[in-house]
Amino acid sequence: MTSATPNDAAGQAERRVLIVTAVAAERDAVLRGLQGSSRFHVVAAGAGTAAAAAGTAAALAAGSYDCVINAGIGGGFPGVAPVGSLVIASEMIAADLGAETPEGFRSAAELGFGSVTVPGDSGTVEALTAALTAAGLAVSTGPVLTVSTATGTAETAAALAARHPGAAAEAMEGHGVAVAAHALGLPVLELRAISNPVGPRDRAAWAIGEAMDALAAAAAILKEVL
């Protein structure tokens, strides 16, 4: 675990925020943007829903926090979230948790196994969206889909978009982080910087550096909002 060093804004010193990323590179980009604020504790928990949920739960058990954020890079749905832009989740959805049936995919919720959606904290989503926009950063708000297998074809991208109208981005950790936070009644957000479009997989065309810079820029704004 890595935490920032002291540099708190007046009036916010008591509010502590846990930020969970998947990998160290995302953690480092967030820390670069936070510039040493001790109110934020940043954890690289590992890739995937299980690692994200376990890492979030462990961090929450070890400390006291007022808000939880899942932050990192991800894929953006074409026409909604272009490469280099930011997405704030209105809700975090376990998009491939369910079963295949003769009639097509059915979510765990449709099968009667409970909700697959955790809403983002609406007031904070709105405030952060407004602050990022005011800072001149391109930002979209919409559902962010958590998947165990990253989309690699146009057909899968179209199926996901049809099942989840308005979906803005796809990543692999948000729902796991959200479930752990929600279990303790904590407000939760997911923030994604878009490195690639959701669809046919072309790793050579991913703009990871640009996405990391956007993530750092967004983290700098977090200090002013939270």
Backbone as numpy.savetxt, mean C-alpha at the origin, in Angstrom:
# Nx Ny Nz CAx CAy CAz Cx Cy Cz
14.39 -4.39 11.98 13.56 -3.21 11.98 14.43 -1.96 11.98
13.97 -0.91 11.29 14.73 0.33 11.22 13.80 1.47 11.54
14.19 2.35 12.44 13.36 3.49 12.78 14.11 4.77 12.49
13.34 5.82 12.24 13.95 7.11 11.95 14.44 7.76 13.22
15.23 8.81 13.10 15.77 9.53 14.24 14.98 10.80 14.50
15.14 11.43 15.66 14.24 12.52 16.05 14.27 13.72 15.12
13.06 14.25 14.84 12.88 15.50 14.11 11.38 15.76 14.01
10.70 15.86 15.14 9.25 15.89 15.16 8.70 17.29 14.90
7.51 17.34 14.25 6.79 18.59 14.08 6.01 18.89 15.35
5.88 20.18 15.66 5.15 20.59 16.86 3.71 20.12 16.76
3.19 19.62 17.87 1.81 19.19 17.92 1.56 17.78 17.43
2.60 17.11 16.87 2.42 15.76 16.38 3.33 14.77 17.10
4.08 15.24 18.08 5.13 14.43 18.68 4.59 13.16 19.32
3.32 13.16 19.72 2.79 11.99 20.41 2.19 10.96 19.46
2.00 11.32 18.21 1.37 10.38 17.27 2.44 9.54 16.60
2.38 8.22 16.82 3.38 7.31 16.27 2.76 6.51 15.14
3.52 6.36 14.08 3.03 5.72 12.86 3.95 4.57 12.49
3.38 3.40 12.25 4.13 2.25 11.76 3.98 2.18 10.25
5.10 2.13 9.55 5.10 1.96 8.09 5.73 0.62 7.77
5.00 -0.19 7.00 5.45 -1.53 6.64 5.71 -1.58 5.14
6.94 -1.93 4.76 7.27 -2.16 3.36 7.57 -3.64 3.17
7.73 -4.04 1.92 8.10 -5.43 1.65 9.60 -5.63 1.74
10.37 -4.77 1.06 11.81 -5.00 0.93 12.60 -3.79 1.41
13.90 -4.00 1.60 14.76 -2.95 2.16 14.83 -1.72 1.27
14.81 -1.90 -0.06 14.90 -0.75 -0.96 13.70 0.19 -0.77
12.51 -0.37 -0.57 11.32 0.45 -0.30 11.45 1.14 1.05
11.90 0.39 2.05 12.12 0.97 3.37 13.07 2.16 3.29
14.16 2.00 2.55 15.15 3.06 2.47 14.61 4.29 1.75
13.78 4.08 0.74 13.16 5.22 0.05 12.23 5.98 0.98
11.45 5.24 1.77 10.56 5.90 2.74 11.37 6.68 3.78
12.42 6.07 4.30 13.25 6.76 5.30 13.90 8.01 4.71
14.27 7.95 3.44 14.86 9.13 2.77 13.86 10.28 2.78
12.60 9.97 2.52 11.59 11.02 2.52 11.25 11.52 3.91
11.29 10.64 4.89 10.94 11.04 6.27 12.00 11.92 6.91
13.22 11.83 6.45 14.30 12.71 6.89 14.46 12.72 8.41
14.34 11.56 9.02 14.68 11.45 10.43 13.58 11.66 11.43
12.32 11.69 11.02 11.24 11.89 11.99 11.10 10.67 12.90
11.21 10.89 14.18 11.15 9.79 15.15 9.73 9.28 15.38
8.73 9.97 14.85 7.35 9.49 15.02 7.05 8.28 14.14
7.90 8.05 13.15 7.66 6.98 12.19 8.63 5.83 12.41
8.09 4.62 12.46 8.92 3.42 12.57 8.70 2.61 11.30
9.78 2.30 10.58 9.68 1.69 9.27 10.24 0.27 9.30
9.44 -0.68 8.86 9.79 -2.10 8.92 9.74 -2.69 7.52
10.78 -3.40 7.11 10.75 -4.21 5.89 10.38 -5.63 6.29
9.11 -6.00 6.08 8.57 -7.25 6.63 8.72 -8.44 5.70
9.02 -8.21 4.43 9.09 -9.30 3.47 7.95 -9.24 2.47
8.13 -9.95 1.35 7.15 -9.92 0.27 6.01 -10.89 0.53
4.82 -10.50 0.11 3.66 -11.37 0.21 2.78 -11.10 1.41
1.55 -11.57 1.33 0.55 -11.28 2.36 0.92 -11.85 3.72
1.40 -13.08 3.74 1.71 -13.72 5.02 2.84 -13.00 5.74
3.93 -12.70 5.03 5.05 -11.99 5.65 4.63 -10.60 6.11
3.79 -9.93 5.31 3.33 -8.60 5.66 2.48 -8.62 6.92
1.55 -9.56 7.00 0.68 -9.66 8.17 1.48 -10.01 9.42
2.40 -10.99 9.28 3.20 -11.41 10.43 4.11 -10.29 10.90
4.77 -9.61 9.97 5.66 -8.51 10.33 4.93 -7.36 10.97
3.74 -7.05 10.45 2.93 -5.98 11.04 2.49 -6.35 12.44
1.99 -7.56 12.61 1.54 -8.01 13.93 2.67 -7.99 14.94
3.88 -8.42 14.53 5.02 -8.43 15.45 5.39 -7.02 15.86
5.39 -6.09 14.91 5.74 -4.71 15.23 4.70 -4.08 16.15
3.43 -4.37 15.90 2.37 -3.81 16.74 2.41 -4.39 18.15
2.83 -5.65 18.27 2.95 -6.26 19.59 4.11 -5.67 20.37
5.12 -5.19 19.65 6.33 -4.69 20.31 6.27 -3.20 20.64
5.30 -2.49 20.10 5.25 -1.05 20.33 3.84 -0.52 20.25
3.67 0.75 20.59 2.36 1.39 20.56 2.30 2.37 19.39
1.27 2.21 18.54 1.14 3.04 17.34 -0.29 3.55 17.21
-0.42 4.66 16.51 -1.72 5.27 16.28 -2.25 5.05 14.88
-1.37 4.62 13.96 -1.75 4.46 12.56 -0.76 3.50 11.91
-1.23 2.76 10.90 -0.38 1.83 10.17 -0.49 2.11 8.68
0.66 2.11 8.01 0.70 2.35 6.57 1.48 1.24 5.89
0.93 0.67 4.85 1.70 -0.20 3.96 2.17 0.66 2.79
3.47 0.70 2.55 4.03 1.55 1.51 4.99 0.77 0.64
5.01 1.09 -0.64 5.94 0.43 -1.54 5.61 0.74 -2.98
6.26 0.02 -3.90 5.96 0.19 -5.31 4.94 -0.86 -5.71
4.35 -0.68 -6.88 3.35 -1.63 -7.35 2.99 -1.38 -8.79
2.08 -2.19 -9.31 1.59 -2.02 -10.67 0.36 -1.15 -10.70
0.26 -0.32 -11.72 -0.90 0.55 -11.87 -1.79 0.09 -13.01
-3.09 0.14 -12.82 -4.00 -0.22 -13.90 -4.00 0.86 -14.97
-3.77 0.49 -16.22 -3.72 1.48 -17.30 -4.99 2.32 -17.35
-4.80 3.60 -17.59 -5.92 4.52 -17.65 -6.34 5.06 -16.30
-5.76 4.51 -15.23 -6.08 4.97 -13.87 -4.84 5.51 -13.17
-3.77 4.71 -13.16 -2.56 5.09 -12.42 -1.33 4.86 -13.31
-0.82 5.91 -13.94 0.33 5.75 -14.82 1.63 5.53 -14.06
2.62 5.00 -14.77 3.94 4.79 -14.18 4.50 6.12 -13.66
5.06 6.07 -12.45 5.62 7.26 -11.83 4.65 8.00 -10.93
3.37 7.64 -10.99 2.37 8.30 -10.15 2.22 7.56 -8.83
1.39 8.09 -7.97 1.11 7.51 -6.65 -0.34 7.06 -6.57
-0.59 6.04 -5.76 -1.94 5.57 -5.50 -2.13 5.44 -3.99
-3.25 5.95 -3.50 -3.66 5.74 -2.12 -4.91 4.88 -2.14
-4.88 3.79 -1.40 -5.98 2.83 -1.44 -7.21 3.35 -0.71
-8.34 3.35 -1.41 -9.61 3.58 -0.74 -10.03 2.33 0.04
-9.59 1.18 -0.48 -9.79 -0.09 0.19 -8.72 -1.07 -0.27
-8.41 -2.02 0.60 -7.40 -3.02 0.30 -8.10 -4.37 0.17
-7.97 -4.99 -1.00 -8.78 -6.16 -1.34 -7.88 -7.36 -1.61
-8.18 -8.49 -0.97 -7.51 -9.75 -1.27 -8.13 -10.31 -2.54
-7.56 -9.92 -3.69 -8.25 -10.09 -4.97 -8.24 -11.52 -5.48
-7.30 -12.35 -5.04 -7.27 -13.72 -5.55 -7.52 -14.75 -4.45
-8.11 -14.31 -3.33 -8.48 -15.22 -2.26 -9.89 -15.73 -2.52
-9.99 -17.00 -2.92 -11.30 -17.55 -3.26 -11.15 -18.89 -3.94
-12.02 -19.16 -4.90 -12.01 -20.45 -5.57 -12.43 -20.30 -7.03
-11.88 -21.17 -7.86 -12.36 -21.28 -9.22 -13.60 -22.17 -9.24
-14.60 -21.79 -9.99 -15.83 -22.58 -10.13 -16.16 -22.69 -11.62
-17.09 -23.56 -11.99 -17.48 -23.64 -13.40 -18.01 -22.31 -13.93
-18.50 -21.46 -13.03 -19.03 -20.15 -13.44 -17.95 -19.06 -13.39
-16.73 -19.42 -13.00 -15.65 -18.45 -12.91 -15.18 -18.27 -11.47
-14.33 -17.28 -11.25 -13.76 -17.05 -9.93 -14.84 -16.57 -8.96
-14.79 -17.09 -7.73 -15.65 -16.62 -6.67 -14.77 -16.26 -5.48
-14.97 -15.06 -4.96 -14.14 -14.61 -3.84 -14.50 -15.36 -2.57
-13.60 -15.29 -1.59 -13.88 -15.91 -0.30 -15.13 -15.31 0.33
-15.37 -14.03 0.09 -16.58 -13.39 0.62 -17.83 -14.01 -0.02
-17.79 -14.21 -1.34 -18.94 -14.81 -2.03 -19.17 -16.25 -1.58
-18.10 -16.91 -1.15 -18.21 -18.29 -0.68 -18.63 -18.39 0.78
-18.78 -17.23 1.43 -19.24 -17.22 2.81 -18.16 -17.32 3.85
-16.90 -16.99 3.45 -15.78 -17.11 4.37 -15.33 -15.77 4.94
-16.18 -14.78 4.92 -15.83 -13.49 5.52 -15.36 -12.49 4.49
-15.16 -11.28 4.94 -14.79 -10.18 4.04 -13.38 -10.35 3.49
-13.18 -9.89 2.26 -11.84 -9.84 1.67 -11.38 -8.39 1.49
-12.09 -7.46 2.12 -11.84 -6.04 1.93 -11.67 -5.33 3.27
-10.64 -4.50 3.37 -10.46 -3.62 4.52 -10.42 -2.19 3.99
-11.30 -1.31 4.47 -11.29 0.06 3.96 -10.11 0.86 4.50
-9.60 1.77 3.67 -8.62 2.72 4.16 -9.29 3.73 5.07
-8.52 4.34 5.97 -9.07 5.36 6.86 -9.46 6.58 6.01
-10.75 6.81 5.84 -11.23 7.75 4.83 -10.72 9.17 5.04
-10.74 9.64 6.29 -10.30 11.01 6.54 -8.83 11.20 6.19
-8.01 10.23 6.53 -6.59 10.34 6.24 -6.32 10.16 4.76
-7.07 9.27 4.10 -6.94 9.11 2.65 -7.20 10.43 1.95
-8.27 11.11 2.35 -8.63 12.38 1.73 -7.57 13.45 2.00
-7.10 13.52 3.24 -6.12 14.54 3.59 -4.79 14.31 2.87
-4.36 13.05 2.80 -3.09 12.76 2.14 -3.20 12.99 0.64
-4.33 12.61 0.04 -4.53 12.85 -1.39 -4.45 14.34 -1.69
-5.11 15.13 -0.88 -5.09 16.58 -1.09 -3.69 17.15 -0.93
-2.95 16.68 0.06 -1.60 17.20 0.31 -0.65 16.81 -0.81
-0.75 15.58 -1.31 0.11 15.15 -2.41 -0.20 15.93 -3.68
-1.48 16.15 -3.93 -1.89 16.94 -5.09 -1.37 18.36 -4.99
-1.50 18.96 -3.79 -1.02 20.33 -3.59 0.48 20.44 -3.77
1.20 19.35 -3.52 2.66 19.33 -3.69 3.07 19.09 -5.15
2.08 18.94 -6.04 2.38 18.75 -7.44 2.66 17.32 -7.85
2.31 16.36 -6.97 2.53 14.95 -7.27 1.27 14.34 -7.89
1.44 13.50 -8.88 0.31 12.83 -9.52 -0.18 11.70 -8.62
-1.45 11.73 -8.25 -1.97 10.75 -7.29 -3.38 10.34 -7.67
-3.68 9.07 -7.51 -5.02 8.53 -7.72 -5.47 7.83 -6.44
-6.77 7.75 -6.26 -7.34 7.02 -5.13 -8.31 5.98 -5.67
-8.19 4.77 -5.16 -9.09 3.70 -5.58 -8.71 2.41 -4.92
-9.44 1.35 -5.19 -9.09 0.05 -4.61 -7.70 -0.39 -5.05
-6.93 -0.93 -4.09 -5.65 -1.55 -4.41 -5.81 -3.05 -4.15
-5.48 -3.84 -5.15 -5.67 -5.28 -5.09 -4.42 -5.96 -4.56
-4.60 -6.82 -3.58 -3.50 -7.66 -3.07 -3.60 -9.02 -3.73
-2.50 -9.42 -4.39 -2.47 -10.71 -5.08 -1.25 -11.50 -4.64
-1.34 -12.81 -4.73 -0.20 -13.66 -4.43 0.66 -13.91 -5.65
0.06 -13.80 -6.83 0.78 -13.95 -8.09 0.61 -12.68 -8.89
1.70 -11.98 -9.16 1.61 -10.72 -9.90 1.06 -10.97 -11.30
0.21 -10.09 -11.76 -0.41 -10.23 -13.07 0.63 -10.14 -14.18
0.52 -11.04 -15.17 1.49 -11.04 -16.25 0.88 -11.11 -17.64
-0.45 -11.05 -17.72 -1.10 -11.10 -19.03 -2.21 -10.06 -19.10
-2.55 -9.67 -20.32 -3.65 -8.73 -20.52 -4.97 -9.34 -20.09
-5.12 -10.66 -20.28 -6.37 -11.32 -19.92 -6.61 -11.28 -18.42
-5.57 -11.56 -17.63 -5.73 -11.51 -16.18 -5.99 -10.08 -15.71
-5.30 -9.12 -16.30 -5.52 -7.71 -15.93 -6.96 -7.31 -16.20
-7.49 -7.73 -17.35 -8.87 -7.39 -17.69 -9.85 -8.05 -16.75
-9.57 -9.31 -16.37 -10.46 -10.01 -15.45 -10.49 -9.34 -14.08
-9.31 -8.93 -13.59 -9.25 -8.25 -12.30 -9.99 -6.91 -12.35
-9.78 -6.17 -13.43 -10.45 -4.87 -13.56 -11.97 -5.03 -13.64
-12.42 -6.11 -14.28 -13.86 -6.35 -14.38 -14.45 -6.73 -13.03
-13.71 -7.52 -12.23 -14.20 -7.93 -10.91 -14.16 -6.80 -9.91
-13.24 -5.86 -10.12 -13.04 -4.77 -9.15 -13.05 -3.44 -9.88
-14.23 -2.94 -10.23 -14.32 -1.69 -10.98 -13.62 -0.54 -10.26
-12.84 0.21 -11.01 -12.13 1.34 -10.44 -10.81 0.99 -9.79
-10.42 -0.30 -9.85 -9.14 -0.70 -9.24 -8.02 0.17 -9.78
-7.18 0.67 -8.88 -6.11 1.58 -9.27 -4.76 0.91 -9.36
-4.51 -0.06 -8.49 -3.17 -0.65 -8.43 -3.23 -2.08 -7.93
-2.11 -2.77 -8.13 -1.95 -4.15 -7.68 -0.62 -4.27 -6.96
-0.63 -4.97 -5.83 0.61 -5.25 -5.09 0.40 -6.55 -4.32
1.30 -6.86 -3.38 1.26 -8.18 -2.76 1.16 -8.17 -1.24
1.04 -6.99 -0.62 1.09 -6.95 0.85 -0.05 -6.22 1.53
-0.74 -5.33 0.85 -1.65 -4.40 1.51 -2.71 -5.04 2.39
-3.37 -6.08 1.87 -4.44 -6.68 2.66 -3.90 -7.34 3.92
-2.71 -7.94 3.85 -2.11 -8.54 5.04 -1.81 -7.52 6.12
-1.23 -6.39 5.72 -0.97 -5.31 6.68 -2.29 -4.80 7.25
-3.28 -4.62 6.38 -4.56 -4.07 6.81 -5.27 -4.96 7.80
-5.24 -6.27 7.57 -5.90 -7.21 8.49 -5.27 -7.14 9.88
-3.93 -7.08 9.92 -3.25 -7.01 11.22 -3.59 -5.72 11.96
-3.62 -4.60 11.24 -3.97 -3.32 11.86 -5.43 -3.30 12.30
-6.29 -3.79 11.41 -7.73 -3.78 11.68 -8.07 -4.61 12.91
-7.33 -5.69 13.14 -7.59 -6.54 14.30 -7.41 -5.80 15.61
-6.57 -4.76 15.59 -6.33 -3.95 16.79 -7.08 -2.61 16.75
-7.95 -2.47 15.78 -8.75 -1.25 15.68 -7.97 -0.03 15.25
-6.85 -0.21 14.55 -6.02 0.91 14.14 -6.35 1.35 12.72
-6.36 2.65 12.45 -6.55 3.10 11.09 -5.39 2.66 10.21
-5.70 2.33 8.95 -4.67 1.79 8.07 -4.79 2.41 6.68
-3.64 2.60 6.05 -3.56 3.13 4.69 -2.64 2.24 3.86
-2.82 2.30 2.54 -1.84 1.70 1.63 -1.43 2.77 0.62
-0.13 2.96 0.48 0.44 3.95 -0.42 1.34 3.24 -1.41
1.07 3.39 -2.70 1.87 2.73 -3.73 2.40 3.75 -4.74
3.66 3.59 -5.08 4.27 4.32 -6.19 4.34 3.37 -7.37
3.88 3.79 -8.52 3.68 2.89 -9.66 4.96 2.74 -10.48
5.43 1.51 -10.56 6.66 1.21 -11.31 6.38 0.56 -12.66
5.16 0.06 -12.87 4.85 -0.66 -14.10 3.34 -0.77 -14.27
2.87 -0.94 -15.49 1.44 -1.18 -15.68 1.06 -2.61 -15.32
-0.15 -2.80 -14.83 -0.68 -4.14 -14.62 -1.00 -4.73 -15.99
-0.44 -5.92 -16.26 -0.67 -6.55 -17.56 0.53 -7.35 -17.99
0.77 -7.45 -19.29 1.91 -8.24 -19.78 3.21 -7.84 -19.08
3.93 -8.83 -18.61 5.11 -8.60 -17.78 6.33 -8.30 -18.64
6.85 -7.08 -18.52 8.06 -6.65 -19.24 8.99 -6.01 -18.22
9.72 -6.85 -17.51 10.55 -6.38 -16.39 11.56 -5.32 -16.82
12.04 -5.41 -18.05 13.05 -4.46 -18.52 12.49 -3.04 -18.63
11.17 -2.93 -18.77 10.55 -1.62 -18.93 10.09 -1.00 -17.61
10.24 -1.71 -16.51 9.80 -1.18 -15.23 10.63 0.05 -14.85
9.97 1.06 -14.32 10.64 2.30 -13.89 10.78 2.27 -12.37
11.62 1.38 -11.87 11.73 1.21 -10.43 12.36 2.44 -9.77
13.40 2.99 -10.38 14.03 4.18 -9.80 13.07 5.34 -9.71
12.28 5.56 -10.75 11.29 6.64 -10.74 10.24 6.41 -9.67
9.82 5.16 -9.52 8.83 4.83 -8.50 9.39 5.05 -7.10
10.64 4.67 -6.87 11.26 4.87 -5.56 11.37 6.35 -5.23
11.68 7.17 -6.23 11.74 8.62 -5.99 10.36 9.17 -5.63
9.33 8.66 -6.31 7.96 9.10 -5.99 7.56 8.66 -4.59
8.00 7.47 -4.20 7.71 6.97 -2.85 8.38 7.85 -1.80
9.63 8.23 -2.04 10.32 9.13 -1.10 9.64 10.48 -1.02
9.20 11.00 -2.16 8.50 12.30 -2.17 7.20 12.22 -1.39
6.49 11.11 -1.53 5.24 10.93 -0.78 5.50 10.82 0.72
6.58 10.12 1.09 6.91 9.98 2.50 7.20 11.32 3.15
7.80 12.22 2.38 8.05 13.57 2.92 6.75 14.29 3.25
5.72 14.04 2.46 4.41 14.66 2.69 3.70 14.03 3.90
3.98 12.75 4.14 3.37 12.08 5.29 3.65 12.83 6.59
4.84 13.38 6.70 5.22 14.11 7.92 4.29 15.28 8.19
3.76 15.87 7.12 2.91 17.05 7.27 1.45 16.69 7.54
1.06 15.47 7.15 -0.35 15.08 7.23 -0.65 14.30 8.49
0.26 13.41 8.89 0.00 12.51 10.01 0.61 13.02 11.31
